[in-house]
Amino acid sequence: MEKRIAQVVSIIFHPIFITFYGLIILFNSGLYISLLSPELKKWIYIIVGINTVVIPLSLTPVYLNRKIIESIKMDSAQERVIPLVVSTFLFYFTYFLLTKYKAPDILRIYILAGAISLFVALVISWKWKISLHMLAQGALTGVLMALALRFGLNLSLYLIVTVLISGFTGYARLKLNAHNPLQIYIGYSLGFLMTGGMLLFLF
């Protein structure tokens, strides 16, 4: 039963969805981007959703068919290299599109930070298996912390929920024997420091 719950948690909070979840939070955070027109928000959702969720998901059968990955779990570090290369490119492409259509700076930096985090994860994955689930959770926590500090926003509820979800996700990954504790801690710390740092100091 516990493993079944762990599997559900791992799917719902899969790193492929976290950037989009974060975008929803940003648009409802009370920040100035909350005032963007519904039409512009819709196009940003579409651009981010297609490039960071739909395309990576649609490529999974291709990876399996081409034997690039042995399973959707991508148990070995080496299996993650090609999917990470593709995802990093898609994040940079998303950043390019948001820049071209003059999206607010905070959204562009949010996506750029994701691209850089993925690139670092890609480099690490040549030799070691970092937790991508926790990288994504740490990144989202870092974003919320940076926004709260930079703009004085009251994001306590979002932060509490995100930290709790991060804990559940980390436990789920350990329960499934997908990672060891060090891979969990480093993944979370890397995501938190890189993404939070970029939004705090570059924006």
N, C-alpha and C positions, 0 to 999 in steps of 0.2 A: 504493500500500500504506500509506504513512504517513497519507494522508488518511482511509483506511478505519479505521485504528487511532484516529485523532483523533476520528472520528465515534463510534466505540464508547465511547471514554473520555468524550466529551461526554454520551452517553446514560446510561451507568452512574452518572456523577457529576453528573447534571443537578440543578440546585438544588431541584427539586421533591422529590427523595429525601433530601436532606442532613439535614433536620431529623429525619426518621425514623431515619436512620443514627445521628445524634447521640444520639437517645433510647436506642437499643440500647447505645451505648457508656456512657451515663450509668448504665444499669441493671447494667452489668458493670464499673463503675469502682472498686468497693470502697467507694464512698460509702454513707452510711446508707440511701439509697433502694434499694440492692441488697437490703435486707432486707424490702422490702415484700412482701406476700402475692402469690402467683402470680395470684390472682383480680384484685387491684387492678392489677397490672402489665398483665394482659390487657386490662382496660377502658381503661387509659391508652393502650396501643398502638392499640386500636380507635379511640378518640376522635381521637388525633393522626393515625393513618393515614388515616382517612376524610376528615378536614378538610384535611389538608395534602398528601395524595397522591391519593386516589381521586376526590374531587370536582373538584379542578383538572384532573386528567387527563380526566375524563369531560366536562368543559366544552370541551375543545379542539375536538371536531367542531362544536360550536355556534359557537365563535369563527370557525372556518373557513367554515361555512355562512352566517353573517351578515356575512362579509367584514370582521370586526373585525381579523383577522390574515390576511395573505396566505399564510403558510406556518407550519409549526410552528417554524421557525427564528426567527420574529419579528425580521427583519433590521433594521427601523427602530425607533427609540426610541419613536415614537408608537404603534406596534402593541402595545407592552408595557403601555400605560397601563391599559386595561380589565382584562386579566388580573392586573395588579398590584393594582388596586383590589379585585378579587374575592379574591385571595389574602390581602391585608392584612386584609380583613373576616373571612375564615375563620380566620386566626391569632388575631384578637381574640376571635372566637367560641369558639375552642379554649381560650383563656385564661379566658374566662368559665365554660366548662364545668368546667375543672380547678379553678377557684376554688369553684364551686358544690359540687363533690364533694370539696372539701378535700384536693386533691392536695398533696404537699409543696411548700413555697415555691420550692425550687430549680427544680422542673419548671415552675411557673407563670412564674417570671422568665425561664427559658429560652425559653418560647413567646412571652412578652411582648417579649423582646429581638428575637426573629424578626419579630414584627409591626411593631415600630418600625423595624427595618432595612428591611423591605419598604416601609414608608411613605416613608422617606427616598429609597429607590430610585425610588419612584413620583414623587416631586417632581422628582428629577434627570431622570427619563425624559421629562418634558415638553419638555426642551430638548436632552438629551444621552443617549447610549447607554452606560450603565455595564454592566460585566460582571456579570450575575447569578450566573453560575457561580462566579466568584471571590468575589463577595459572600458566597455560601453557604459556600465553602471557608474564607474568612477568619473567618466567624462560628464555624464548628466548631473551628477552631484556637484562636480566642479563648476559647471555652468551656473547652476542655481546659487551656489555659494558666492561666485564672482558677481552675479547680478545683485544679490542682496547687499554685498559690501559696497559695490560701485555706485548703486543708485538708491540705497537705503530702502529697498523694497522689503515688505514683510512676506517672505516666502517660507516661513517656518513650517507650515503644513506640508507644502511640496517637499521641503528638505527632509522632514521626518519620514514621510511616506517613501521617498526615494532611498533614504538610508536603510529603512526596514526592508524594502524590496531588494536592495543590494545584499543585505545579510541573508535573506531567504534564497537569493540566487546563488550566492557563494556556497551556502550549505547544500543546495541542490546539486551543484557541480561536484562537490566533494562526495556527496551521497552516491552519485552516479559513477564515481571513480574516474571522472573526466579530467581532473586536475589534482595536484597536491596543494597543500596550503600556501607554499611559497609562490606558486603560479597564480593563485587567487589574489594574494596580497600585492604582488608586483603589478598584476594587471589593473587592479583597482587604483593603486597609487599612481601609476603612470597615466591613466586616463584622467584622474582627478587633477594632478599637477599640470599636465600639458594643456588640457582644454580650459580648466579654470584659470590657469596662468595667462593664457593667450587672451581670454575675454577680460581679465582684470587689468592687464598691462598694455595690451595692444589696441584696445578699443577706447 
